[in-house]
Amino acid sequence: MHFSNLLLAGLTTLITTIPMVTAQKTHLVTVGYNGTITFSPSKLSDVSPGEAIQFQFVAGNHTVTQSTFDAPCQPIVMNSNVTGIHSGFMAAAADKDNVPVYTVVVKNKNPLWLYCAQGKHCQGGMVMVVNEDTSANATKSLENYKAAAANAAANIAPGADAGSGSGSGSGSGSDSGSGSGSGSGSGSDSGSDSGSGSGTGSDSGSGSGSTDGTDGTDGTTTTDPTTGTIPSNSTIPSGSSSAQPVTAGAGMLSAAGATSMFALVAGGVAAFLSL
């Protein structure tokens, strides 16, 4: 009996010291709701470090791409040393039960400025923010970000470049020459022969040409879309200093092991007590 009491006390201490695993909170964003060029919602507030954001692509062919506030419609890597998050082009599946998803886990509470790099979607208002902080800077609001995006010269996807080039050339040449000659001869056979000749010639030519280089992409031409994966197996290509892509959908982010761990320990208690 004394042994059983000691064992029970020890196992009780073990159970109370095991950290309880809580389900991770996941914020859902619908991309292309009802065929619109929108993120819904377009603003997520108070997303804490460790929490996840899952983007569900329900219509169209869109991206989730990170920029700076000051340069909307441009990948953040073009204006900083941050790689940034980028989902790639995610075409909505015909099977509505298998919606492509892109999931990131937030690392800190710094604002995340996001846009769609498809066509002119960014200029058309397909932008959003995570953890907007107007208390630190009142001008850095979603409304001002959207207004700046509307005036962006180009909508650029990571890996694309914008530029132009031209070239021209010309050439000319000429050649001229002249010559003359004469000769005479005589012989003892009472005959003579003489002759003379001269000639001149010239050749000249000129040519010019010019070519214009082709314009670089303005970001509106997209590559073949990357097929998204279903929620239970989301594959994400790149990362950010403020958010980290993960390789699991929302269904994989809950801590289902918390209940099973407690059941296992409780089962162990019952097993030991039976001794």
Stockholm file with secondary structure:
# STOCKHOLM 1.0

chainA/1-275         MHFSNLLLAGLTTLITTIPMVTAQKTHLVTVGYNGTITFSPSKLSDVSPGEAIQFQFVAGNHTVTQSTFDAPCQPIVMNSNVTGIHSGFMAAAADKDNVPVYTVVVKNKNPLWLYCAQGKHCQGGMVMVVNEDTSANATKSLENYKAAAANAAANIAPGADAGSGSGSGSGSGSDSGSGSGSGSGSGSDSGSDSGSGSGTGSDSGSGSGSTDGTDGTDGTTTTDPTTGTIPSNSTIPSGSSSAQPVTAGAGMLSAAGATSMFALVAGGVAAFLSL
#=GR chainA/1-275 SS CHHHHHHHHHHHHHHHHSCCCCCCCEEEEEESGGGCSCEESSEECCCCTTCEEEEEECSSEECCEEECSSSTTSCGGGTSSCCCCBCCCEECCSSTTSCCEEEEEECSSSCEEEECCSTTTTTTTCEEEESCCTTTCTTCCHHHHHHHHHTCSCCCCTTCCCCCCEEEEEEEEEEEEEEEEEEEEEETTTEEEEEEEEEEEEEEEEEEEEEECCCCCCSCSCCSCEECBCGGGCCCCCCCSSEEECSSCGGGSSCTHHHHHHHHHHHHHHHHHTC
#=GC SS_cons         CHHHHHHHHHHHHHHHHSCCCCCCCEEEEEESGGGCSCEESSEECCCCTTCEEEEEECSSEECCEEECSSSTTSCGGGTSSCCCCBCCCEECCSSTTSCCEEEEEECSSSCEEEECCSTTTTTTTCEEEESCCTTTCTTCCHHHHHHHHHTCSCCCCTTCCCCCCEEEEEEEEEEEEEEEEEEEEEETTTEEEEEEEEEEEEEEEEEEEEEECCCCCCSCSCCSCEECBCGGGCCCCCCCSSEEECSSCGGGSSCTHHHHHHHHHHHHHHHHHTC
//
